[in-house]
Amino acid sequence: MQRFSPSRILLPVAIGLAVVGFMFWRSYKPGDLAPLANAKWEWLLVTLLVLLARDAGYVYRIRHIAERELTYRQSLDVIMIWEFASCVLPSAVGGTAVASFILNKEGIPLGKSLAYVMVTALLDNLYYVLMVPLVVLIAGKGLYPHEALQSTFIASLRYAFIISYVGVTAYAGLMLYALFVNPRSVRRFLVRLFSLPVLRRWQRSAYRHGQEMVEASAQLRGNGAGYWWRASLSTAFVWTARYAIIGCLIAAFVPMDTNEFLFIFARNITYKVILLVAITPGGAGIAEGAFPTFFGKFIGTATLTSFMVLLYRVVTYYLYLVLGSIFLPRWVARVFSRPHVVLGK
């Protein structure tokens, strides 16, 4: 709860707005915001519908993955607080770090909570692993901002993207093997790997993670094909909607064809790599600063791009800070009024 204190909420807001304010101050020119008067309201409506559909998909997914042990009301609370945690914690940590605690406080035994969170993490990683080759095929060299290809930043981004893809692929493969083939051998592997001198400080965490995989494997092996198909399809739905939001927003103010929309969708994959390594809460400041490099080409003037940065962060970040601030106190009052937390498997 200390991590969700008002000061921790206001800090990312201050960082993000300071970066956007600086961008406006540096780039503003009279007349650059004229396209706002001709906004296509149907695309703004589409953006709103995509946001609602994405959150509804998240609610459905967590309820399904939790084998309907949650009501729709509980599922909505879980998702809103999960998103809120992702906004307040550093992007490299994300809301997954507290998700099992949230599920446990909803009355789901800790072993099951860990298993359900691992399912969401596994499916999220698999979506990324399968989607990257597709967007590379779609975008080719356009996957990176070619107007700055020679810069050190873009060169570093290429390496970061490749390393992140290899790392996510390896981790997803390890999780698949651990959950469905031989979890105990993976636990032994992690313990031996983290017994190396350079990694020894994380050995205890590695063992705990290995043990969580063993418990999750025992919990999940009885689920049939229908369970995994619905979980997979809902994951593909929510992440596709998540990546499509930027394209919908830009299309509301700038003429766009299908190819450009797909390019923006593809480039969003590399944009997210920046957020994965961000050390600020919710990527505040870093997400705003990197946005023009990736999407400024599709928007036009620097001033309009700055406005798009602000609008994008409002609907995908600040909105969930506000919603989380509303949902969290009510959730705390509800779940902490229970006499005990279920800790069994």
C-alpha positions in Angstrom: 0.0 0.0 0.0 3.0 2.3 0.5 3.8 1.9 -3.2 0.3 3.2 -4.0 0.6 6.3 -1.8 -0.4 9.7 -3.3 3.2 10.8 -3.7 3.9 7.8 -5.9 0.9 8.6 -8.0 1.8 12.2 -8.5 5.4 11.6 -9.3 4.8 9.9 -12.7 2.1 12.4 -13.6 4.6 15.3 -12.9 7.4 13.6 -14.9 5.1 12.9 -17.9 3.5 16.3 -18.0 6.8 18.1 -17.6 8.2 16.2 -20.7 5.0 17.0 -22.7 5.1 20.7 -21.6 8.7 21.0 -22.7 7.9 19.4 -26.1 5.1 22.0 -26.5 7.3 24.8 -25.5 10.1 23.8 -27.9 7.9 23.0 -30.9 4.8 25.3 -30.8 4.0 27.3 -33.9 0.7 29.1 -34.5 -1.5 27.2 -36.8 0.1 23.8 -36.2 -2.9 22.6 -34.2 -5.4 23.6 -37.0 -6.1 19.9 -37.9 -7.8 19.5 -34.5 -10.8 21.5 -35.8 -11.3 18.8 -38.4 -11.1 15.8 -36.1 -12.9 12.7 -37.3 -15.2 12.0 -34.4 -15.9 8.5 -35.7 -12.3 7.6 -35.2 -12.4 9.0 -31.6 -15.4 6.8 -31.0 -13.6 3.8 -32.4 -10.7 4.6 -30.0 -13.1 4.7 -27.1 -14.7 1.4 -28.2 -11.3 -0.2 -28.6 -10.4 0.8 -25.1 -13.6 -0.5 -23.7 -13.3 -3.8 -25.7 -9.7 -4.2 -24.5 -10.7 -3.8 -20.8 -13.7 -6.1 -21.3 -11.4 -8.6 -22.9 -9.1 -8.4 -19.9 -12.0 -9.0 -17.5 -13.2 -12.0 -19.5 -9.6 -13.4 -19.7 -8.8 -13.2 -16.0 -12.2 -14.7 -15.1 -11.7 -17.5 -17.6 -8.1 -18.2 -16.6 -9.2 -18.2 -12.9 -11.7 -20.9 -13.8 -14.7 -18.6 -13.0 -13.7 -18.4 -9.3 -14.1 -14.6 -9.7 -17.4 -12.8 -10.4 -17.4 -10.2 -13.1 -17.3 -7.5 -10.4 -14.2 -9.1 -8.8 -12.6 -9.5 -12.2 -13.1 -5.8 -13.0 -11.6 -4.8 -9.7 -8.6 -7.1 -10.3 -8.0 -5.7 -13.8 -8.3 -2.0 -12.7 -5.9 -2.5 -9.8 -3.6 -4.5 -12.0 -3.5 -1.7 -14.5 -3.1 0.9 -11.8 -0.1 -1.1 -10.4 1.4 -1.1 -13.9 1.1 2.7 -13.9 2.7 3.2 -10.5 5.5 0.6 -10.6 8.4 0.8 -13.0 7.6 -0.7 -16.4 10.3 -3.4 -16.0 8.3 -4.7 -12.9 4.7 -4.0 -14.0 1.5 -5.0 -12.4 2.3 -8.7 -12.6 4.5 -8.3 -9.5 1.4 -7.7 -7.3 -1.2 -9.7 -9.4 -1.0 -12.9 -7.3 -1.5 -10.9 -4.1 -4.6 -9.3 -5.6 -6.0 -12.6 -6.6 -5.2 -14.1 -3.3 -7.0 -11.3 -1.5 -10.1 -12.1 -3.7 -10.2 -15.5 -1.9 -8.2 -17.6 -4.4 -5.6 -19.9 -2.7 -2.0 -18.6 -3.2 -0.9 -21.6 -5.3 -3.8 -21.1 -7.7 -3.1 -17.3 -7.8 0.5 -17.9 -8.8 -0.6 -20.4 -11.4 -3.1 -18.0 -13.0 -0.6 -15.2 -13.1 1.9 -17.5 -14.8 -0.7 -18.3 -17.4 -1.2 -14.7 -18.2 2.5 -14.0 -18.3 3.1 -17.1 -20.6 0.3 -16.1 -23.0 1.5 -12.5 -23.1 5.0 -13.6 -23.9 3.8 -16.1 -26.6 1.8 -13.3 -28.3 4.9 -11.2 -28.5 7.0 -14.1 -29.8 4.5 -14.9 -32.5 3.6 -11.4 -33.4 7.2 -10.1 -34.0 7.9 -12.2 -37.1 4.5 -11.0 -38.5 5.2 -7.3 -38.0 8.7 -7.7 -39.3 7.2 -9.1 -42.5 4.7 -6.2 -42.6 7.0 -3.4 -41.9 10.5 -4.6 -42.9 13.0 -1.7 -42.4 10.0 0.5 -41.5 9.8 -1.3 -38.1 12.4 1.3 -36.9 12.2 5.0 -37.5 14.3 5.1 -40.7 14.5 8.9 -40.6 17.0 8.4 -37.7 18.5 5.1 -38.6 22.1 6.4 -38.3 21.6 7.7 -34.8 23.1 5.9 -31.8 19.7 5.7 -30.2 18.2 3.7 -33.1 21.2 1.5 -33.4 20.9 0.7 -29.6 17.2 0.1 -30.1 17.8 -2.5 -32.8 20.1 -4.4 -30.4 17.6 -4.0 -27.5 14.8 -5.3 -29.7 16.7 -8.3 -30.8 17.9 -9.1 -27.3 14.4 -8.6 -25.8 12.9 -10.9 -28.5 15.5 -13.6 -27.8 15.1 -13.3 -24.1 11.3 -13.4 -24.2 11.4 -16.4 -26.6 13.8 -18.3 -24.3 11.7 -17.5 -21.2 8.5 -18.5 -22.9 10.0 -21.8 -23.9 11.3 -22.3 -20.4 7.8 -21.7 -19.0 6.2 -24.0 -21.5 8.6 -26.8 -20.6 8.3 -26.1 -16.8 4.5 -26.0 -16.8 3.7 -28.9 -19.1 6.8 -31.2 -19.2 9.2 -31.3 -16.3 8.9 -28.4 -13.8 11.3 -30.0 -11.3 14.2 -30.1 -13.8 13.6 -26.4 -14.5 13.8 -25.7 -10.8 17.1 -27.5 -10.6 18.4 -25.7 -13.6 17.5 -22.3 -12.1 19.1 -23.1 -8.8 22.3 -24.3 -10.5 22.4 -21.3 -12.9 22.0 -18.9 -10.1 24.6 -20.6 -8.0 27.3 -19.0 -10.3 29.2 -16.3 -8.4 27.9 -13.5 -10.5 24.3 -14.5 -10.0 24.4 -15.9 -6.5 22.6 -12.9 -4.9 19.4 -13.9 -6.8 19.6 -17.7 -6.0 16.9 -17.6 -3.4 14.5 -15.8 -5.8 15.4 -18.3 -8.5 14.5 -21.2 -6.3 11.2 -19.5 -5.3 10.3 -18.9 -9.0 11.2 -22.5 -9.8 9.0 -23.7 -6.9 6.1 -21.5 -8.2 6.4 -23.2 -11.6 6.2 -26.7 -9.9 3.0 -25.6 -8.1 1.5 -24.0 -11.1 2.2 -27.1 -13.2 0.3 -29.3 -10.8 -2.6 -26.8 -10.8 -2.9 -26.4 -14.6 -2.2 -29.8 -16.1 -5.9 -30.9 -15.8 -7.2 -28.1 -18.0 -8.5 -29.1 -21.4 -8.0 -27.7 -24.9 -11.0 -25.4 -24.6 -9.5 -23.7 -21.6 -6.3 -22.9 -23.5 -8.0 -21.9 -26.7 -10.2 -19.3 -24.9 -7.3 -18.0 -22.9 -5.1 -17.7 -26.0 -7.8 -16.0 -28.2 -8.7 -13.5 -25.4 -4.9 -12.7 -25.0 -4.6 -12.1 -28.8 -7.7 -9.9 -28.7 -6.6 -7.7 -25.8 -3.0 -7.2 -27.0 -4.1 -6.5 -30.6 -6.5 -3.9 -29.3 -3.8 -2.4 -27.0 -1.4 -2.0 -30.0 -4.1 -0.6 -32.2 -5.0 2.4 -30.0 -2.2 4.7 -31.3 -3.3 4.1 -34.9 -6.9 4.9 -34.1 -5.9 8.2 -32.3 -3.7 9.3 -35.2 -6.4 8.5 -37.8 -8.8 10.8 -35.9 -6.7 13.8 -36.9 -4.5 12.8 -39.9 -5.6 11.1 -43.1 -4.4 7.5 -43.1 -4.7 4.4 -45.3 -4.6 0.8 -44.3 -0.9 0.4 -45.0 0.0 3.3 -42.7 -2.2 1.9 -40.0 -0.4 -1.4 -40.2 3.0 0.3 -40.1 2.0 2.2 -37.0 0.8 -1.1 -35.4 4.1 -2.8 -36.3 6.2 0.1 -35.1 4.3 0.1 -31.8 6.0 -3.3 -31.1 9.4 -1.7 -31.1 8.1 1.3 -29.2 7.1 -1.0 -26.4 10.7 -2.2 -26.0 11.5 1.3 -24.7 8.9 0.9 -22.1 10.1 -2.6 -21.1 13.4 -1.2 -20.0 12.1 2.0 -18.4 12.9 2.5 -14.8 10.4 5.3 -14.1 6.8 4.4 -13.0 4.8 3.4 -16.0 7.6 4.6 -18.2 6.7 8.2 -17.4 8.8 10.7 -19.3 10.5 8.0 -21.3 7.3 7.0 -23.2 6.5 10.7 -23.9 10.0 11.5 -25.0 10.3 8.5 -27.4 6.9 8.9 -29.0 7.8 11.5 -31.6 10.7 9.4 -32.8 8.5 6.5 -33.6 5.2 8.2 -34.7 6.0 11.8 -35.6 6.4 10.9 -39.2 2.8 9.8 -39.5 1.4 12.9 -37.7 3.1 15.9 -39.3 4.1 18.9 -37.3 6.0 18.7 -34.0 3.3 20.6 -32.2 0.5 18.2 -33.4 2.8 15.3 -32.4 3.2 16.8 -28.9 -0.6 17.0 -28.7 -0.9 13.4 -29.8 1.6 12.3 -27.1 -0.6 14.0 -24.4 -3.8 12.5 -25.8 -2.3 9.0 -26.1 -1.0 9.1 -22.5 -4.3 10.4 -21.2 -6.3 7.5 -22.6 -3.8 4.8 -21.9 -2.0 5.9 -18.7 -3.5 8.9 -16.8 -7.0 7.4 -17.2 -5.9 4.3 -15.3 -4.3 6.3 -12.6 -7.6 8.0 -12.0 -9.6 4.8 -12.3 -7.1 3.0 -10.0 -7.4 5.8 -7.4 -11.2 5.2 -7.4 -11.2 1.4 -7.5 -8.3 0.8 -5.0 -9.9 2.3 -1.8 -13.1 0.4 -2.4 -11.3 -2.8 -3.1 -9.2 -2.4 0.0 -12.2 -1.8 2.1 -13.9 -4.9 0.7 -11.1 -7.5 0.8 -9.4 -6.4 4.0 -12.7 -6.7 5.9 -12.5 -10.5 5.4 -11.3 -12.5 8.4 -8.4 -14.2 6.7 -6.6 -14.7 3.4 -6.6 -18.2 1.8 -3.0 -19.4 1.6 -3.5 -23.0 0.6 -2.7 -24.4 -2.8 
